[in-house]
Amino acid sequence: MSNLLQEIKNYLDSIRHNAVNAALARNANEYGVCVKIVSDCEEAILSLFQKLDREYWELREQFEQVQAKVERYKEVLEWYAHPETYKRAGNGEYVIMMDKGWNAQQALKEGES
């Protein structure tokens, strides 16, 4: 179990324990202390869930950026794999057409940012 989940479990255990203590309280002061502890635990749990929510959205944004970068690299690789990308040079070797090569370089540069 992760530390965060263990912390949430501990707060929930404390809520249960203090709810029982509040029900068995002998006076208003004991009851008030138990209710305050339960309220503090609830706030702590909400704070932890807000932290998880923020982390989720940050990770989702990073994932989307990585997906976009993967798509750009895929397009460049497909371009390099396409036979029309190459032309025969005067010496009989195949070379990449420079104008298309520039497009591939631009796509790679965008992927690095």
Contact map, one row per residue, 1 for C-alpha under 8 A:
11101100000000000000000000000000000000000000000000000000000000000000000000000000000000000000000000000000000000000
11111100000000000000000000000000000000000000000000000000000000000000000000000000000000000000000000000000000000000
11111110000000000000000000000000000000000000000000000000000000000000000000000000000000000000000000000000000000000
01111111000000000000000000000000000000000000000100000000000000000000000000000000000000000000000000000000000000000
11111111100000000000000000000000000000000000000000000000000000000000000000000000000000000000000000000000000000000
11111111110000000000000000000000000000000000000000000000000000000000000000000000000000000000000000000000000000000
00111111111000000000000000000000000000000000000000000000000000000000000000000000000000000000000000000000000000000
00011111111100000000000000000000000000000000100100000000000000000000000000000000000000000000000000000000000000000
00001111111110000000000000000000000000000000000000000000000000000000000000000000000000000000000000000000000000000
00000111111111000000000000000000000000000000000000000000000000000000000000000000000000000000000000000000000000000
00000011111111100000000000000000000000001101100000000000000000000000000000000000000000000000000000000000000000000
00000001111111110000000000000000000000001000000000000000000000000000000000000000000000000000000000000000000000000
00000000111111111000000000000000000000000000000000000000000000000000000000000000000000000000000000000000000000000
00000000011111111100000000000000000011001000000000000000000000000000000000000000000000000000000000000000000000000
00000000001111111110000000000000000011001100000000000000000000000000000000000000000000000000000000000000000000000
00000000000111111111000000000000000000000000000000000000000000000000000000000000000000000000000000000000000000000
00000000000011111111100000000000000000000000000000000000000000000000000000000000000000000000000000000000000000000
00000000000001111111110000000000011011000000000000000000000000000000000000000000000000000000000000000000000000000
00000000000000111111111000000000011001000000000000000000000000000000000000000000000000000000000000000000000000000
00000000000000011111111100000000000000000000000000000000000000000000000000000000000000000000000000000000000000000
00000000000000001111111110000010010000000000000000000000000000000000000000000000000000000000000000000000000000000
00000000000000000111111110000111011000000000000000000000000000000000000000000000000000000000000000000000000000000
00000000000000000011111110000010000000000000000000000000000000000000000000000000000000000000000000000000000000000
00000000000000000001111111000000000000000000000000000000000000000000000000000000000000000000000000000000000000000
00000000000000000000111111110110000000000000000000000000000000000000000000000000000000000000000000000000000000000
00000000000000000000000111110110000000000000000000000000000000000000000000000000000000000000000000000000000000000
00000000000000000000000011111110000000000000000000000000000000000000000000000000000000000000000000000000000000000
00000000000000000000000011111111000000000000000000000000000000000000000000000000000000000000000000000000000000000
00000000000000000000000000111111100000000000000000000000000000000000000000000000000000000000000000000000000000000
00000000000000000000010011111111110000000000000000000000000000000000000000000000000000000000000000000000000000000
00000000000000000000111011111111111000000000000000000000000000000000000000000000000000000000000000000000000000000
00000000000000000000010000011111111100000000000000000000000000000000000000000000000000000000000000000000000000000
00000000000000000000000000001111111110000000000000000000000000000000000000000000000000000000000000000000000000000
00000000000000000110110000000111111111000000000000000000000000000000000000000000000000000000000000000000000000000
00000000000000000110010000000011111111100000000000000000000000000000000000000000000000000000000000000000000000000
00000000000000000000000000000001111111110000000000000000000000000000000000000000000000000000000000000000000000000
00000000000001100100000000000000111111111000000000000000000000000000000000000000000000000000000000000000000000000
00000000000001100110000000000000011111111100000000000000000000000000000000000000000000000000000000000000000000000
00000000000000000000000000000000001111111110000000000000000000000000000000000000000000000000000000000000000000000
00000000000000000000000000000000000111111111000000000000000000000000000000000000000000000000000000000000000000000
00000000001101100000000000000000000011111111100000000000000000000000000000000000000000000000000000000000000000000
00000000001000100000000000000000000001111111110000000000000000000000000000000000000000000000000000000000000000000
00000000000000000000000000000000000000111111111000000000000000000000000000000000000000000000000000000000000000000
00000000001000000000000000000000000000011111111100000000000000000000000000000000000000000000000000000000000000000
00000001001000000000000000000000000000001111111110000000000000000000000000000000000000000000000000000000000000000
00000000000000000000000000000000000000000111111111000000000000000000000000000000000000000000000000000000000000000
00000000000000000000000000000000000000000011111111100000000000000000000000000000000000000000000000000000000000000
00010001000000000000000000000000000000000001111111110000000000000000000000000000000000000000000000000000000000000
00000000000000000000000000000000000000000000111111111000000000000000000000000000000000000000000000000000000000000
00000000000000000000000000000000000000000000011111111100000000000000000000000000000000000000000000000000000000000
00000000000000000000000000000000000000000000001111111110000000000000000000000000000000000000000000000000000000000
00000000000000000000000000000000000000000000000111111111000000000000000000000000000000000000000000000000000000000
00000000000000000000000000000000000000000000000011111111100000000000000000000000000000000000000000000000000000000
00000000000000000000000000000000000000000000000001111111110000000000000000000000000000000000000000000000000000000
00000000000000000000000000000000000000000000000000111111111000000000000000000000000000000000000000000000000000000
00000000000000000000000000000000000000000000000000011111111100000000000000000000000000000000000000000000000000000
00000000000000000000000000000000000000000000000000001111111110000000000000000000000000000000000000000000000000000
00000000000000000000000000000000000000000000000000000111111111000000000000000000000000000000000000000000000000000
00000000000000000000000000000000000000000000000000000011111111100000000000000000000000000000000000000000000000000
00000000000000000000000000000000000000000000000000000001111111110000000000000000000000000000000000000000000000000
00000000000000000000000000000000000000000000000000000000111111111000000000000000000000000000000000000000000000000
00000000000000000000000000000000000000000000000000000000011111111100000000000000000000000000000000000000000000000
00000000000000000000000000000000000000000000000000000000001111111110000000000000000000000000000000000000000000000
00000000000000000000000000000000000000000000000000000000000111111111000000000000000000000000000000000000000000000
00000000000000000000000000000000000000000000000000000000000011111111100000000000000000000000000000000000000000000
00000000000000000000000000000000000000000000000000000000000001111111110000000000000000000000000000000000000000000
00000000000000000000000000000000000000000000000000000000000000111111111000000000000000000000000000000000000000000
00000000000000000000000000000000000000000000000000000000000000011111111100000000000000000000000000000000000000100
00000000000000000000000000000000000000000000000000000000000000001111111110000000000000000000000000000000000001110
00000000000000000000000000000000000000000000000000000000000000000111111111000000000000000000000000000000000000100
00000000000000000000000000000000000000000000000000000000000000000011111111100000000000000000000000000000000000000
00000000000000000000000000000000000000000000000000000000000000000001111111110000000000000000000000000000001101100
00000000000000000000000000000000000000000000000000000000000000000000111111111000000000000000000000000000001100100
00000000000000000000000000000000000000000000000000000000000000000000011111111100000000000000000000000000000000000
00000000000000000000000000000000000000000000000000000000000000000000001111111110000000000000000000000000000000000
00000000000000000000000000000000000000000000000000000000000000000000000111111111000000000000000000000001001100000
00000000000000000000000000000000000000000000000000000000000000000000000011111111100000000000000000000000000000000
00000000000000000000000000000000000000000000000000000000000000000000000001111111110000000000000000000000000000000
00000000000000000000000000000000000000000000000000000000000000000000000000111111110010000000000000000001000000000
00000000000000000000000000000000000000000000000000000000000000000000000000011111111010000000000000000000000000000
00000000000000000000000000000000000000000000000000000000000000000000000000001111111010000000000000000000000000000
00000000000000000000000000000000000000000000000000000000000000000000000000000111111110000000000000000000000000000
00000000000000000000000000000000000000000000000000000000000000000000000000000001111111000000000000000000000000000
00000000000000000000000000000000000000000000000000000000000000000000000000000000011111100000000000000000000000000
00000000000000000000000000000000000000000000000000000000000000000000000000000011111111100000000110010000000000000
00000000000000000000000000000000000000000000000000000000000000000000000000000000001111110000011110000000000000000
00000000000000000000000000000000000000000000000000000000000000000000000000000000000111111000011110000000000000000
00000000000000000000000000000000000000000000000000000000000000000000000000000000000001111111111000000000000000000
00000000000000000000000000000000000000000000000000000000000000000000000000000000000000111111111000000000000000000
00000000000000000000000000000000000000000000000000000000000000000000000000000000000000011111100000000000000000000
00000000000000000000000000000000000000000000000000000000000000000000000000000000000000011111100000000000000000000
00000000000000000000000000000000000000000000000000000000000000000000000000000000000000011111110000000000000000000
00000000000000000000000000000000000000000000000000000000000000000000000000000000000000011111111000000000000000000
00000000000000000000000000000000000000000000000000000000000000000000000000000000000001111001111100000000000000000
00000000000000000000000000000000000000000000000000000000000000000000000000000000000001111000111110000000000000000
00000000000000000000000000000000000000000000000000000000000000000000000000000000000011100000011111011000000000000
00000000000000000000000000000000000000000000000000000000000000000000000000000000000011100000001111111000000000000
00000000000000000000000000000000000000000000000000000000000000000000000000000000000000000000000111111100000000000
00000000000000000000000000000000000000000000000000000000000000000000000000000000000000000000000011111110000000000
00000000000000000000000000000000000000000000000000000000000000000000000000000000000010000000000111111111000000000
00000000000000000000000000000000000000000000000000000000000000000000000000000000000000000000000111111111100000000
00000000000000000000000000000000000000000000000000000000000000000000000000000000000000000000000001111111110000000
00000000000000000000000000000000000000000000000000000000000000000000000000000000000000000000000000111111111000000
00000000000000000000000000000000000000000000000000000000000000000000000000010010000000000000000000011111111100000
00000000000000000000000000000000000000000000000000000000000000000000000000000000000000000000000000001111111110000
00000000000000000000000000000000000000000000000000000000000000000000000000000000000000000000000000000111111111000
00000000000000000000000000000000000000000000000000000000000000000000000110010000000000000000000000000011111111100
00000000000000000000000000000000000000000000000000000000000000000000000110010000000000000000000000000001111111110
00000000000000000000000000000000000000000000000000000000000000000000000000000000000000000000000000000000111111111
00000000000000000000000000000000000000000000000000000000000000000000100100000000000000000000000000000000011111111
00000000000000000000000000000000000000000000000000000000000000000001110110000000000000000000000000000000001111111
00000000000000000000000000000000000000000000000000000000000000000000100000000000000000000000000000000000000111111
00000000000000000000000000000000000000000000000000000000000000000000000000000000000000000000000000000000000011111
